């Protein structure tokens, strides 16, 4: 019975790839831990070429975990490698493989270079010890892992004070067990940055932000760019700051562009961000991603709505939005006075008589009296240590309302 399937590019131009070396090392370590692994160089050694696809399909059907090994984008997109991970992913998405998991194991490439469907998956790099990767896989196969899975959200909730008082010591204890998770690593970076439950260590914070950003965490990338800009925990490097901010803006645009496509159905909660600066990601976008991260741990799906991305099509689709839990995020008057956002507000408040039960407004650097009168009917959340808890409570009430 195959438990783990290792997918990798075996040869290129007739020569073995670095991917093959990494895959074989992982295969040997997994075998040492009595984990059943499908590794084509070994598993197919006695099969003829005509049986290759059948053997691959059988192993993909049995496996609970697929580990995609990659050093280059073109290797991950090659015919057989793409077939393997895409087939496995379709089984997971269709819920035919309900407990299936996909991990990526990378070298010399970042998570942001992966196909978009793979970027949210747990990722490792050769900077991680092979033993820690194997341990993570072993725990993922353990039927008792549900207990472990619940701990990561508890660490996040302790950090933000959701359903409890903020408890940085508890958050540190739990999140430290999940340093391979990009959200946990980002929050640990925040704790080192601000000295929460520990002595402030800016160099360690930068290290953690960099690790999380490497795994595709945009929030961590934003914080890392700001450190380069101000020389906090590292030397000032404006070139790295600008490069990071531009890359983050592109990654962010790709992440939410599907919300603008024709036929997309708005079935879940929505967060309206406001206008972003072209070529640079904004504080509003970062806050929206942070909110989405937390709410998804509460099993609340959140759609992001940014008027600066494909804005004409988006504004034209405002009439499709009805009866949702909505949140507006503003940090400066430029966002408040944006004409496209005003179109959205007026449509929602006028056409659907949006009630205070279905919308809230989050502001951080402006005053309530600067907000247009028709928007002031919604409750306001001022950014502070407890704001995430208030936001979570608002959306949780919406979730409870749907159950009734």
C-alpha positions, 0 to 999 in steps of 0.5 A: 500500500503506497502512502507517499508518492514522490514526483520529480523530473528524472533526467534532462538532456539525457543527464540525471537532474538535481531533482532526482538526487533530492527525491532519492535522498527523501525516498531513502529517509522515508524508507528508514522510517517504515513509510511506504513510498512510490519512487519511480527509479526503484518502484518501476525498475522491474516494469516494462514501459507499457505498464508505466502509466498504469503503475503511476495511476495505481500509486497515485490512487493509493497514496495519501501524500504527494511530495513534488520535488522541484528545482526549476519551473520547467521541470514542474511543468514537464509532461509526466511531473505535471500529470502526476501532481495535477492528477493527484490534486484533482482527486483531492479537490473533487474530495475523492481523496478526502485526506490527500495532501500535497507538499513541495520540496524545493531548491533554488526556486521560491513558492511564488514560482510554483503554479498558482494551485500549488502555492498554498500547499505546505512547502519545504526547502533544502534549508530544512533538515531532511529529518524534519521533513520526514517527521512532518510527513510521518505526522501527517500520515498518523491517524492521531494527527487531528490533535496536532492539526488543531494546535496550529489554529490555537496558536494563531488564536492565542496570538490574536486573542480570538475566543480568549485573551491575547496570550503571547506565551501560549502562542509562542509555545504552540507556533514554535512547533510549526516552524515549517508553516508559513503563517506560524513562521510569520507570526513568530517573526512578529513576536521577535520583532515586537518582543512579545513574550520574549526579548526583542530580536530584530535579526531573528525576526528578519530571518523568520520573515524571510523564511515565511516569504520564501514559502509565499507568505505575502504578509511576511514579504511586506514586513521583510521589505519594510525592514530593508527600507528602514534597516531594521534587523538588517542593513538598509537596502532600497534595491531589495525593498523595491524588488520585494514590493514589486514582486509582492504586488504581482503575487497579490494580483495573481492571487485575487484576479480570479474574483474578477472573472466572468461567472465567479459566484460570490457565495462567501464573505467579502472584504473590500480593500479599496484602491491599491498603488500600481506596482506596490502592495498596500497596507490595506491589501496586507491587512485583508490577507491577514484577516483572510488567513485568520478567518479561514482557520475558523472555517470561514471562506473570504473573498478579497475585492480590490477595485484597482485590479481589473476595476471596470469589470469588478465595478460592473459586477457589484450588482451581483453581490447580495446579502453578504457579510462585508468589511471595508478597510481604509487607512487613508483618505485616498482610499475613502475618496476613491470614486470606484469605491464610492460606486460600490458603497452607494450601490450596496447601501442604496440598492440593497439597503445594507444593514449594520448587521452585515457590514463593518468598517476598519480604519487605522490612520483616519478619523470616523468623521472623514468617512462619508455619511452613508458609510458611517451607519456601519460599526467601526473597528479601530486598529489595535491589538484586539481588532482581529478578535472583533473582526472574527466575532463579526464574521462568526455571527454571520456564520451562526446566522446561516446555520439558523 
